[in-house]
Amino acid sequence: MTTKQGWIQRAATLKPSSGLYIDGAFRSARDGQTFPTVSPRDGTVTAHIAAAGETDVDDAVTAAHRAYEAGAWSRTDRRYRQDVLVRLSELILENVEELALLESTDTGHPISDALGVDVPSCARTFRWYAEALDKVYDDVAPTPRNALAIISREPLGVIGAVVPWNYPLIISAWKVAPALAAGNSVVLKPSEQTSLSALRLAELATEAGVPAGVFNVIPGLGHVAGAALGRHPLVDKITFTGSPEVGRYFQLYASESNGKQVALELGGKSPQVVLHDVGDIKACASAVAWGIFYNAGQTCHGGSRLLVDERVHDELLAEVIKVGRSLKLGDPLDPETQIGTIIDDTQLQSILGYYKVAEAEGITVASGGTQVRPDGVEGGYYLEPTVLDGVDNAGRIGQEEIFGPVLAVSTFRGAAEGIRLANESKYGLAASIWTQDITTAHTAARELRAGTVWVNTFDVADIITPFGGFKESGFGRDRSLHALDAYSALKTTWIHLGDAPLGDD
Protein backbone atom coordinates (compact mmCIF):
# COMPACT_ATOMS: atom_id res chain seq x y z
CA MET A 1 0.00 0.00 0.00
CA THR A 2 1.33 3.44 -0.94
CA THR A 3 2.39 5.54 2.05
CA LYS A 4 1.62 9.19 2.69
CA GLN A 5 5.05 10.19 1.43
CA GLY A 6 4.59 8.00 -1.62
CA TRP A 7 1.32 9.71 -2.51
CA ILE A 8 2.87 13.14 -1.97
CA GLN A 9 5.74 12.25 -4.32
CA ARG A 10 3.34 10.95 -6.96
CA ALA A 11 1.21 14.11 -6.67
CA ALA A 12 4.32 16.28 -7.13
CA THR A 13 5.07 14.61 -10.49
CA LEU A 14 1.44 14.50 -11.66
CA LYS A 15 1.03 15.57 -15.28
CA PRO A 16 -2.67 15.21 -16.03
CA SER A 17 -4.34 15.67 -19.40
CA SER A 18 -5.63 19.24 -19.59
CA GLY A 19 -7.18 19.72 -23.04
CA LEU A 20 -10.77 19.60 -24.21
CA TYR A 21 -11.80 16.07 -25.19
CA ILE A 22 -13.79 16.36 -28.40
CA ASP A 23 -14.45 13.75 -31.07
CA GLY A 24 -12.12 11.22 -29.48
CA ALA A 25 -9.05 13.42 -29.00
CA PHE A 26 -7.57 16.13 -26.81
CA ARG A 27 -7.23 19.65 -28.19
CA SER A 28 -6.81 23.22 -27.02
CA ALA A 29 -9.61 25.72 -26.85
CA ARG A 30 -9.97 27.58 -30.14
CA ASP A 31 -9.09 30.89 -28.52
CA GLY A 32 -6.28 29.34 -26.46
CA GLN A 33 -7.90 30.25 -23.14
CA THR A 34 -7.11 28.21 -20.02
CA PHE A 35 -7.93 28.33 -16.32
CA PRO A 36 -5.98 26.99 -13.33
CA THR A 37 -7.16 24.03 -11.33
CA VAL A 38 -6.05 24.50 -7.72
CA SER A 39 -5.54 21.65 -5.27
CA PRO A 40 -7.43 22.37 -2.02
CA ARG A 41 -4.82 20.29 -0.21
CA ASP A 42 -2.24 23.09 -0.31
CA GLY A 43 -3.55 25.78 -2.64
CA THR A 44 -1.08 25.03 -5.43
CA VAL A 45 -1.94 24.96 -9.13
CA THR A 46 -2.11 21.39 -10.42
CA ALA A 47 -2.62 22.23 -14.08
CA HIS A 48 -3.92 24.83 -16.50
CA ILE A 49 -7.04 23.43 -18.13
CA ALA A 50 -8.33 24.39 -21.58
CA ALA A 51 -11.37 26.64 -21.15
CA ALA A 52 -14.15 25.81 -23.59
CA GLY A 53 -15.75 28.80 -25.27
CA GLU A 54 -19.02 28.87 -27.19
CA THR A 55 -17.30 27.70 -30.39
CA ASP A 56 -15.70 24.77 -28.56
CA VAL A 57 -19.05 23.78 -27.07
CA ASP A 58 -20.56 23.90 -30.55
CA ASP A 59 -17.73 21.66 -31.80
CA ALA A 60 -18.40 19.12 -29.04
CA VAL A 61 -22.17 19.10 -29.50
CA THR A 62 -21.84 18.89 -33.28
CA ALA A 63 -19.46 15.93 -32.91
CA ALA A 64 -21.88 14.24 -30.52
CA HIS A 65 -24.83 14.86 -32.84
CA ARG A 66 -22.89 13.63 -35.87
CA ALA A 67 -21.90 10.45 -34.01
CA TYR A 68 -25.50 9.91 -32.92
CA GLU A 69 -26.82 10.32 -36.46
CA ALA A 70 -24.13 8.02 -37.88
CA GLY A 71 -25.37 5.26 -35.60
CA ALA A 72 -22.00 3.73 -34.72
CA TRP A 73 -23.22 3.73 -31.11
CA SER A 74 -26.89 4.71 -31.12
CA ARG A 75 -28.03 1.99 -33.53
CA THR A 76 -25.70 -0.82 -32.52
CA ASP A 77 -26.87 -4.00 -30.85
CA ARG A 78 -27.22 -3.38 -27.15
CA ARG A 79 -24.90 -6.31 -26.48
CA TYR A 80 -22.12 -4.40 -28.23
CA ARG A 81 -22.70 -1.40 -25.99
CA GLN A 82 -22.80 -3.77 -23.05
CA ASP A 83 -19.38 -5.23 -23.87
CA VAL A 84 -17.80 -1.80 -24.33
CA LEU A 85 -19.17 -0.42 -21.05
CA VAL A 86 -18.09 -3.52 -19.15
CA ARG A 87 -14.60 -3.01 -20.59
CA LEU A 88 -14.71 0.64 -19.48
CA SER A 89 -15.59 -0.51 -15.96
CA GLU A 90 -12.59 -2.84 -16.01
CA LEU A 91 -10.28 -0.09 -17.25
CA ILE A 92 -11.43 2.21 -14.46
CA LEU A 93 -10.44 -0.39 -11.89
CA GLU A 94 -7.17 -1.15 -13.69
CA ASN A 95 -6.32 2.55 -13.33
CA VAL A 96 -7.70 2.94 -9.81
CA GLU A 97 -4.60 4.53 -8.28
CA GLU A 98 -4.19 7.10 -11.06
CA LEU A 99 -7.87 8.07 -10.93
CA ALA A 100 -7.87 8.18 -7.13
CA LEU A 101 -4.86 10.49 -7.11
CA LEU A 102 -6.50 12.79 -9.65
CA GLU A 103 -9.70 12.85 -7.59
CA SER A 104 -7.98 13.41 -4.26
CA THR A 105 -5.70 16.13 -5.64
CA ASP A 106 -8.57 17.93 -7.32
CA THR A 107 -11.24 17.66 -4.62
CA GLY A 108 -9.42 17.25 -1.30
CA HIS A 109 -11.07 13.88 -0.72
CA PRO A 110 -9.00 11.60 1.53
CA ILE A 111 -7.00 9.29 -0.72
CA SER A 112 -8.42 6.29 1.14
CA ASP A 113 -11.95 7.37 0.16
CA ALA A 114 -10.93 8.01 -3.44
CA LEU A 115 -9.42 4.51 -3.61
CA GLY A 116 -12.13 2.71 -1.69
CA VAL A 117 -15.28 4.62 -2.62
CA ASP A 118 -15.06 7.10 -5.49
CA VAL A 119 -13.30 5.04 -8.16
CA PRO A 120 -14.96 1.68 -7.35
CA SER A 121 -18.39 3.38 -7.30
CA CYS A 122 -17.73 4.88 -10.72
CA ALA A 123 -16.68 1.49 -12.10
CA ARG A 124 -19.68 -0.29 -10.56
CA THR A 125 -22.07 2.24 -12.09
CA PHE A 126 -20.79 1.61 -15.62
CA ARG A 127 -20.85 -2.14 -15.11
CA TRP A 128 -24.35 -2.11 -13.59
CA TYR A 129 -25.90 -0.21 -16.48
CA ALA A 130 -24.05 -2.37 -18.98
CA GLU A 131 -25.36 -5.52 -17.36
CA ALA A 132 -28.89 -4.10 -17.21
CA LEU A 133 -29.11 -3.69 -20.98
CA ASP A 134 -30.14 -7.25 -21.82
CA LYS A 135 -32.52 -7.41 -18.86
CA VAL A 136 -34.77 -4.48 -19.79
CA TYR A 137 -37.73 -5.53 -21.92
CA ASP A 138 -40.01 -3.53 -24.18
CA ASP A 139 -43.76 -3.63 -23.46
CA VAL A 140 -46.86 -4.81 -25.26
CA ALA A 141 -50.01 -2.81 -24.60
CA PRO A 142 -53.39 -4.51 -23.91
CA THR A 143 -54.84 -3.71 -27.33
CA PRO A 144 -58.02 -5.09 -28.94
CA ARG A 145 -57.54 -8.41 -30.71
CA ASN A 146 -57.21 -6.76 -34.11
CA ALA A 147 -54.10 -4.79 -33.15
CA LEU A 148 -50.63 -5.13 -31.67
CA ALA A 149 -49.03 -2.15 -29.89
CA ILE A 150 -45.35 -2.38 -28.99
CA ILE A 151 -43.85 0.21 -26.64
CA SER A 152 -40.09 0.42 -27.19
CA ARG A 153 -37.27 2.62 -25.92
CA GLU A 154 -34.99 4.62 -28.16
CA PRO A 155 -32.12 6.98 -27.26
CA LEU A 156 -32.97 10.67 -26.94
CA GLY A 157 -29.96 11.96 -28.89
CA VAL A 158 -27.35 14.30 -27.38
CA ILE A 159 -27.21 14.57 -23.59
CA GLY A 160 -25.56 17.54 -21.93
CA ALA A 161 -24.39 16.61 -18.43
CA VAL A 162 -23.21 19.30 -16.00
CA VAL A 163 -21.73 18.00 -12.75
CA PRO A 164 -20.46 19.59 -9.51
CA TRP A 165 -17.13 19.47 -7.74
CA ASN A 166 -17.97 17.45 -4.64
CA TYR A 167 -18.04 13.92 -6.17
CA PRO A 168 -16.84 14.30 -9.78
CA LEU A 169 -16.32 10.64 -10.69
CA ILE A 170 -19.38 9.33 -8.87
CA ILE A 171 -21.87 11.89 -10.16
CA SER A 172 -20.41 11.86 -13.68
CA ALA A 173 -20.91 8.09 -13.77
CA TRP A 174 -24.50 8.44 -12.54
CA LYS A 175 -25.26 10.53 -15.60
CA VAL A 176 -22.88 9.31 -18.30
CA ALA A 177 -23.31 5.55 -17.74
CA PRO A 178 -27.10 5.31 -18.23
CA ALA A 179 -27.01 7.89 -21.03
CA LEU A 180 -24.39 5.89 -22.95
CA ALA A 181 -26.06 2.60 -22.15
CA ALA A 182 -29.31 3.87 -23.67
CA GLY A 183 -27.44 4.71 -26.89
CA ASN A 184 -27.08 8.47 -26.54
CA SER A 185 -24.08 10.68 -27.21
CA VAL A 186 -22.86 12.74 -24.24
CA VAL A 187 -21.18 16.11 -23.73
CA LEU A 188 -19.96 16.32 -20.13
CA LYS A 189 -19.18 19.68 -18.58
CA PRO A 190 -17.30 19.12 -15.29
CA SER A 191 -16.91 21.78 -12.62
CA GLU A 192 -14.03 24.16 -13.29
CA GLN A 193 -12.62 23.19 -9.87
CA THR A 194 -12.51 19.47 -10.67
CA SER A 195 -11.99 18.56 -14.33
CA LEU A 196 -9.07 16.12 -14.16
CA SER A 197 -10.82 12.81 -13.53
CA ALA A 198 -13.50 13.49 -16.15
CA LEU A 199 -10.86 14.03 -18.83
CA ARG A 200 -9.13 10.76 -17.95
CA LEU A 201 -12.49 8.96 -17.88
CA ALA A 202 -13.24 10.07 -21.43
CA GLU A 203 -9.82 8.86 -22.58
CA LEU A 204 -10.49 5.46 -21.00
CA ALA A 205 -13.90 5.34 -22.69
CA THR A 206 -12.24 5.69 -26.08
CA GLU A 207 -9.76 2.97 -25.14
CA ALA A 208 -12.68 0.72 -24.17
CA GLY A 209 -14.26 1.15 -27.61
CA VAL A 210 -16.70 4.06 -27.29
CA PRO A 211 -16.65 5.61 -30.80
CA ALA A 212 -15.21 9.08 -31.38
CA GLY A 213 -17.74 11.84 -30.72
CA VAL A 214 -19.97 9.72 -28.50
CA PHE A 215 -18.41 10.92 -25.22
CA ASN A 216 -16.94 14.43 -25.08
CA VAL A 217 -15.67 16.46 -22.10
CA ILE A 218 -15.59 20.26 -22.20
CA PRO A 219 -14.07 21.88 -19.09
CA GLY A 220 -14.81 25.57 -18.80
CA LEU A 221 -16.45 28.31 -16.83
CA GLY A 222 -20.09 27.80 -16.00
CA HIS A 223 -21.40 31.10 -17.34
CA VAL A 224 -19.65 30.42 -20.67
CA ALA A 225 -19.43 26.68 -21.38
CA GLY A 226 -22.37 25.66 -19.19
CA ALA A 227 -24.64 28.32 -20.63
CA ALA A 228 -23.64 27.48 -24.21
CA LEU A 229 -24.37 23.81 -23.60
CA GLY A 230 -27.73 24.64 -22.02
CA ARG A 231 -28.77 26.81 -24.98
CA HIS A 232 -27.46 24.59 -27.78
CA PRO A 233 -30.29 23.55 -30.12
CA LEU A 234 -28.76 20.12 -30.84
CA VAL A 235 -28.76 19.11 -27.17
CA ASP A 236 -31.85 17.00 -26.45
CA LYS A 237 -31.57 16.89 -22.66
CA ILE A 238 -29.62 18.64 -19.90
CA THR A 239 -28.97 16.83 -16.65
CA PHE A 240 -27.56 19.05 -13.91
CA THR A 241 -26.46 18.65 -10.30
CA GLY A 242 -25.67 21.82 -8.38
CA SER A 243 -27.27 24.84 -6.78
CA PRO A 244 -30.94 25.86 -7.16
CA GLU A 245 -29.88 29.21 -8.59
CA VAL A 246 -27.89 27.67 -11.45
CA GLY A 247 -30.52 24.96 -11.98
CA ARG A 248 -33.10 27.62 -12.78
CA TYR A 249 -30.77 29.02 -15.42
CA PHE A 250 -30.84 25.68 -17.22
CA GLN A 251 -34.63 25.77 -17.24
CA LEU A 252 -34.37 29.23 -18.76
CA TYR A 253 -31.79 28.11 -21.33
CA ALA A 254 -34.09 25.27 -22.38
CA SER A 255 -36.99 27.65 -22.90
CA GLU A 256 -34.77 30.03 -24.88
CA SER A 257 -33.56 27.30 -27.25
CA ASN A 258 -35.29 24.10 -28.27
CA GLY A 259 -37.38 23.25 -25.20
CA LYS A 260 -34.99 20.44 -24.34
CA GLN A 261 -35.67 18.17 -21.38
CA VAL A 262 -34.09 19.26 -18.10
CA ALA A 263 -33.39 17.11 -15.02
CA LEU A 264 -32.18 18.86 -11.88
CA GLU A 265 -30.71 17.78 -8.54
CA LEU A 266 -30.36 20.93 -6.49
CA GLY A 267 -29.11 20.25 -3.00
CA GLY A 268 -30.69 19.85 0.38
CA LYS A 269 -30.93 20.54 4.08
CA SER A 270 -31.57 16.98 5.12
CA PRO A 271 -32.97 16.28 8.60
CA GLN A 272 -32.17 13.37 10.88
CA VAL A 273 -35.21 13.07 13.13
CA VAL A 274 -34.36 11.25 16.36
CA LEU A 275 -37.31 10.21 18.54
CA HIS A 276 -37.11 9.51 22.27
CA ASP A 277 -37.26 5.73 21.65
CA VAL A 278 -34.17 5.80 19.42
CA GLY A 279 -32.68 2.71 21.04
CA ASP A 280 -28.98 2.49 20.26
CA ILE A 281 -27.73 6.02 20.97
CA LYS A 282 -24.14 5.27 19.96
CA ALA A 283 -25.10 3.83 16.58
CA CYS A 284 -27.34 6.83 15.97
CA ALA A 285 -24.59 9.27 16.97
CA SER A 286 -22.11 7.61 14.62
CA ALA A 287 -24.56 7.85 11.70
CA VAL A 288 -25.39 11.47 12.52
CA ALA A 289 -21.71 12.49 12.72
CA TRP A 290 -20.61 10.66 9.58
CA GLY A 291 -23.76 11.84 7.80
CA ILE A 292 -22.64 15.46 8.01
CA PHE A 293 -18.86 15.34 8.46
CA TYR A 294 -18.04 12.89 5.63
CA ASN A 295 -16.33 14.75 2.77
CA ALA A 296 -16.12 17.79 5.08
CA GLY A 297 -19.87 18.21 4.83
CA GLN A 298 -19.78 18.83 1.07
CA THR A 299 -22.55 16.39 0.24
CA CYS A 300 -25.87 17.52 -1.21
CA HIS A 301 -27.91 15.14 0.93
CA GLY A 302 -25.68 15.46 4.01
CA GLY A 303 -27.60 15.23 7.27
CA SER A 304 -27.03 18.85 8.19
CA ARG A 305 -30.05 19.16 10.52
CA LEU A 306 -30.28 17.07 13.69
CA LEU A 307 -33.82 17.27 15.02
CA VAL A 308 -33.78 15.44 18.34
CA ASP A 309 -36.44 14.83 20.97
CA GLU A 310 -35.54 16.92 24.01
CA ARG A 311 -35.67 13.81 26.21
CA VAL A 312 -32.57 12.33 24.55
CA HIS A 313 -30.89 15.54 23.41
CA ASP A 314 -28.10 15.70 25.98
CA GLU A 315 -27.07 12.06 25.72
CA LEU A 316 -27.12 12.01 21.92
CA LEU A 317 -25.34 15.33 21.52
CA ALA A 318 -22.51 14.21 23.80
CA GLU A 319 -22.02 11.09 21.69
CA VAL A 320 -22.15 12.99 18.39
CA ILE A 321 -19.48 15.39 19.65
CA LYS A 322 -17.35 12.47 20.77
CA VAL A 323 -17.53 10.87 17.32
CA GLY A 324 -16.83 14.18 15.58
CA ARG A 325 -13.74 14.80 17.66
CA SER A 326 -12.46 11.27 17.00
CA LEU A 327 -12.40 11.74 13.21
CA LYS A 328 -8.95 12.45 11.84
CA LEU A 329 -8.85 15.71 9.93
CA GLY A 330 -5.68 15.85 7.87
CA ASP A 331 -3.74 15.84 4.65
CA PRO A 332 -5.87 14.19 1.93
CA LEU A 333 -2.79 12.29 0.72
CA ASP A 334 -2.36 10.64 4.13
CA PRO A 335 -4.05 7.20 4.03
CA GLU A 336 -5.01 7.68 7.70
CA THR A 337 -7.00 10.87 7.04
CA GLN A 338 -10.77 10.59 7.42
CA ILE A 339 -11.82 14.21 6.82
CA GLY A 340 -10.18 16.17 4.02
CA THR A 341 -10.50 19.74 2.84
CA ILE A 342 -13.04 22.33 1.82
CA ILE A 343 -12.93 22.72 -1.97
CA ASP A 344 -11.55 26.28 -2.10
CA ASP A 345 -11.20 29.54 -0.21
CA THR A 346 -14.48 30.92 -1.56
CA GLN A 347 -16.41 28.00 -0.06
CA LEU A 348 -14.40 28.18 3.16
CA GLN A 349 -15.23 31.85 3.61
CA SER A 350 -18.89 31.14 2.89
CA ILE A 351 -18.96 28.54 5.68
CA LEU A 352 -17.14 30.82 8.09
CA GLY A 353 -19.72 33.51 7.35
CA TYR A 354 -22.38 31.25 8.85
CA TYR A 355 -20.45 31.22 12.13
CA LYS A 356 -21.14 34.95 12.35
CA VAL A 357 -24.80 34.25 11.62
CA ALA A 358 -24.82 31.66 14.42
CA GLU A 359 -23.34 34.19 16.82
CA ALA A 360 -25.98 36.75 15.85
CA GLU A 361 -28.76 34.18 16.34
CA GLY A 362 -27.47 33.25 19.81
CA ILE A 363 -26.56 29.70 18.81
CA THR A 364 -24.09 27.72 20.91
CA VAL A 365 -20.94 26.34 19.30
CA ALA A 366 -20.95 22.99 21.08
CA SER A 367 -17.86 21.66 19.31
CA GLY A 368 -15.32 22.54 16.62
CA GLY A 369 -15.49 25.60 14.45
CA THR A 370 -11.74 26.17 14.17
CA GLN A 371 -9.58 26.44 11.07
CA VAL A 372 -6.67 24.04 11.29
CA ARG A 373 -3.79 22.95 9.11
CA PRO A 374 -2.10 19.53 9.18
CA ASP A 375 1.57 19.33 10.01
CA GLY A 376 3.77 19.66 6.96
CA VAL A 377 1.12 21.29 4.76
CA GLU A 378 1.30 24.92 3.80
CA GLY A 379 -1.87 26.47 2.43
CA GLY A 380 -5.05 24.53 1.83
CA TYR A 381 -8.56 24.84 3.22
CA TYR A 382 -9.20 22.87 6.39
CA LEU A 383 -12.01 23.24 8.92
CA GLU A 384 -12.88 21.27 12.04
CA PRO A 385 -16.24 19.47 12.22
CA THR A 386 -18.65 21.86 13.94
CA VAL A 387 -21.75 21.27 16.06
CA LEU A 388 -24.15 24.19 16.56
CA ASP A 389 -26.71 23.65 19.33
CA GLY A 390 -29.93 25.50 20.07
CA VAL A 391 -30.68 26.25 16.41
CA ASP A 392 -33.99 27.80 15.46
CA ASN A 393 -35.23 25.57 12.65
CA ALA A 394 -36.80 28.61 10.98
CA GLY A 395 -33.58 30.71 11.12
CA ARG A 396 -30.84 30.95 8.53
CA ILE A 397 -28.70 28.21 10.11
CA GLY A 398 -31.73 25.91 10.16
CA GLN A 399 -32.82 26.67 6.61
CA GLU A 400 -29.87 27.48 4.36
CA GLU A 401 -27.56 24.92 2.79
CA ILE A 402 -24.16 25.66 4.35
CA PHE A 403 -22.36 22.88 2.45
CA GLY A 404 -19.66 22.34 5.02
CA PRO A 405 -18.96 20.25 8.15
CA VAL A 406 -21.61 22.06 10.20
CA LEU A 407 -24.37 20.24 12.11
CA ALA A 408 -27.40 22.32 13.18
CA VAL A 409 -29.13 20.86 16.27
CA SER A 410 -32.74 21.64 17.17
CA THR A 411 -35.10 20.02 19.69
CA PHE A 412 -38.74 19.01 19.70
CA ARG A 413 -41.08 16.83 21.76
CA GLY A 414 -43.04 14.04 20.12
CA ALA A 415 -42.98 12.53 16.63
CA ALA A 416 -45.58 14.86 15.13
CA GLU A 417 -43.57 17.98 15.97
CA GLY A 418 -40.35 16.37 14.76
CA ILE A 419 -41.82 15.51 11.37
CA ARG A 420 -43.39 18.96 11.07
CA LEU A 421 -40.00 20.62 11.66
CA ALA A 422 -38.32 18.25 9.22
CA ASN A 423 -40.77 19.22 6.48
CA GLU A 424 -40.46 22.95 7.18
CA SER A 425 -37.75 23.43 4.56
CA LYS A 426 -37.69 24.40 0.90
CA TYR A 427 -35.54 21.32 0.28
CA GLY A 428 -36.60 17.69 0.13
CA LEU A 429 -33.66 15.57 -0.94
CA ALA A 430 -33.25 13.12 1.95
CA ALA A 431 -34.25 12.51 5.57
CA SER A 432 -34.02 9.87 8.27
CA ILE A 433 -36.19 8.77 11.18
CA TRP A 434 -34.80 7.05 14.26
CA THR A 435 -37.28 5.02 16.32
CA GLN A 436 -37.86 1.50 17.62
CA ASP A 437 -41.60 1.63 16.85
CA ILE A 438 -42.29 0.03 13.47
CA THR A 439 -45.65 1.79 13.06
CA THR A 440 -44.08 5.18 13.76
CA ALA A 441 -41.25 4.40 11.35
CA HIS A 442 -43.60 3.56 8.47
CA THR A 443 -45.88 6.50 9.19
CA ALA A 444 -42.97 8.93 9.40
CA ALA A 445 -41.46 7.61 6.16
CA ARG A 446 -44.73 8.40 4.41
CA GLU A 447 -45.03 11.84 5.97
CA LEU A 448 -41.46 13.04 5.37
CA ARG A 449 -41.27 14.98 2.10
CA ALA A 450 -37.98 13.71 0.72
CA GLY A 451 -36.74 11.65 -2.20
CA THR A 452 -34.98 9.20 0.14
CA VAL A 453 -36.03 8.36 3.70
CA TRP A 454 -33.80 6.17 5.83
CA VAL A 455 -35.04 4.38 8.93
CA ASN A 456 -32.52 3.84 11.75
CA THR A 457 -29.61 4.54 9.40
CA PHE A 458 -28.32 7.29 7.13
CA ASP A 459 -26.58 7.58 3.76
CA VAL A 460 -26.79 3.90 2.89
CA ALA A 461 -26.98 3.87 -0.89
CA ASP A 462 -26.46 1.81 -4.00
CA ILE A 463 -26.82 2.17 -7.73
CA ILE A 464 -29.93 -0.06 -7.53
CA THR A 465 -32.08 2.69 -5.96
CA PRO A 466 -33.09 6.07 -7.45
CA PHE A 467 -31.68 9.32 -6.09
CA GLY A 468 -33.32 12.73 -6.33
CA GLY A 469 -35.54 15.10 -4.44
CA PHE A 470 -38.83 16.82 -3.82
CA LYS A 471 -39.56 20.56 -3.72
CA GLU A 472 -36.57 22.83 -4.46
CA SER A 473 -34.20 19.87 -4.34
CA GLY A 474 -35.16 19.36 -7.95
CA PHE A 475 -36.75 16.70 -10.11
CA GLY A 476 -35.63 13.72 -12.11
CA ARG A 477 -33.68 10.80 -10.73
CA ASP A 478 -30.12 9.53 -10.96
CA ARG A 479 -29.32 5.83 -10.40
CA SER A 480 -31.47 2.71 -10.84
CA LEU A 481 -33.40 1.60 -13.91
CA HIS A 482 -35.45 4.78 -13.62
CA ALA A 483 -32.38 6.70 -14.79
CA LEU A 484 -32.05 4.40 -17.80
CA ASP A 485 -35.64 5.27 -18.73
CA ALA A 486 -34.86 8.98 -18.21
CA TYR A 487 -32.35 8.87 -21.07
CA SER A 488 -34.76 7.06 -23.38
CA ALA A 489 -37.71 8.10 -25.52
CA LEU A 490 -40.76 5.86 -25.54
CA LYS A 491 -42.05 4.90 -28.99
CA THR A 492 -45.38 3.23 -29.69
CA THR A 493 -45.63 1.03 -32.79
CA TRP A 494 -49.30 0.22 -33.50
CA ILE A 495 -49.89 -2.64 -35.95
CA HIS A 496 -53.33 -3.26 -37.39
CA LEU A 497 -53.87 -7.01 -37.67
CA GLY A 498 -57.16 -6.83 -39.59
CA ASP A 499 -60.67 -7.87 -38.70
CA ALA A 500 -61.06 -10.92 -40.96
CA PRO A 501 -60.39 -14.44 -39.63
CA LEU A 502 -57.37 -16.34 -40.87
CA GLY A 503 -57.99 -17.98 -44.17
CA ASP A 504 -56.64 -21.18 -45.73
CA ASP A 505 -53.47 -21.02 -47.80
MOTAZI-V497747 format. One record per backbone hydrogen bond with DSSP energy under -0.5 kcal/mol. CO is the residue of the C=O (numbers start at 1). NH is the residue of the N-H. If there is no record, write none. Layout:
CO,NH  CO,NH
This chain:
3,7  4,8  5,9  6,10  7,11  8,12  9,13  11,14  18,50  20,22  20,27  21,217  22,25  25,22  27,20  29,32  33,51  35,49  36,38  37,46  37,47  39,42  39,43  40,381  44,39  44,46  47,37  47,49  49,35  50,52  53,57  54,58  55,59  56,60  57,61  58,62  59,63  60,64  61,65  62,66  63,67  64,68  65,69  66,70  67,71  67,72  71,75  73,76  77,80  77,81  78,82  79,83  80,84  81,85  82,86  83,87  84,88  85,89  86,90  87,91  88,92  89,93  90,94  91,95  93,96  95,99  96,100  97,101  98,102  99,103  100,104  101,105  102,106  103,107  103,109  104,108  108,341  110,113  110,114  111,115  112,116  113,117  113,118  114,119  117,121  118,122  119,123  120,124  121,125  122,126  123,127  124,128  125,129  126,130  127,131  128,132  129,133  130,133  132,135  133,136  135,137  139,151  141,143  144,147  146,497  146,498  148,150  148,495  149,141  150,152  150,493  151,139  152,491  154,489  157,159  157,185  158,160  158,236  158,237  159,161  159,187  160,239  161,163  161,189  162,241  167,171  168,172  169,173  170,174  171,175  172,176  173,177  175,179  176,180  177,181  178,182  179,184  180,183  185,159  186,216  187,161  188,190  188,218  189,163  191,194  195,199  196,200  197,201  198,202  199,203  200,204  201,205  202,206  203,207  204,208  205,209  205,210  206,209  211,214  214,186  216,188  217,21  219,52  221,224  221,225  221,226  222,227  224,228  225,229  226,230  227,231  228,232  229,232  232,235  234,236  236,261  237,160  238,263  239,162  240,265  243,247  244,248  245,249  246,250  247,251  248,252  249,253  250,254  251,255  252,256  253,257  254,257  254,259  261,238  263,240  264,475  265,242  270,305  271,273  271,432  272,274  272,307  273,275  273,434  274,309  275,278  277,436  278,280  279,281  280,284  281,285  282,286  283,287  284,288  285,289  286,290  287,291  288,292  289,292  289,293  290,294  291,303  293,296  294,297  295,298  296,405  297,299  299,302  302,270  302,304  304,306  304,408  305,272  305,307  306,308  306,410  307,274  308,412  309,312  309,313  312,316  313,317  314,318  315,319  316,320  317,321  318,322  319,323  320,324  321,325  322,326  323,326  323,327  324,327  327,329  328,330  328,338  328,339  331,334  332,111  333,335  334,337  339,330  344,348  345,349  346,350  347,351  348,352  349,353  350,354  351,354  351,355  352,355  352,356  353,357  354,358  355,359  356,360  357,361  358,363  359,362  364,366  364,389  367,387  370,384  374,377  376,378  381,342  382,372  386,407  387,366  387,367  387,389  388,409  389,364  391,393  392,395  392,398  395,399  396,400  400,402  404,406  405,386  406,408  407,388  407,409  408,306  408,410  409,390  409,391  410,308  412,310  414,418  415,419  416,420  417,421  418,422  419,423  420,424  421,424  423,425  426,472  428,451  428,470  429,452  430,271  431,454  432,273  433,435  433,456  434,275  436,438  437,441  438,442  439,443  440,444  441,445  442,446  443,447  444,448  448,450  452,431  454,433  454,456  459,461  462,465  463,480  467,478  470,428  470,473  471,474  473,266  475,264  478,467  479,483  480,483  480,484  481,485  482,486  483,487  484,487  485,488  487,156  489,154  491,152  491,493  492,494  493,150  493,495  494,496  495,148  495,497
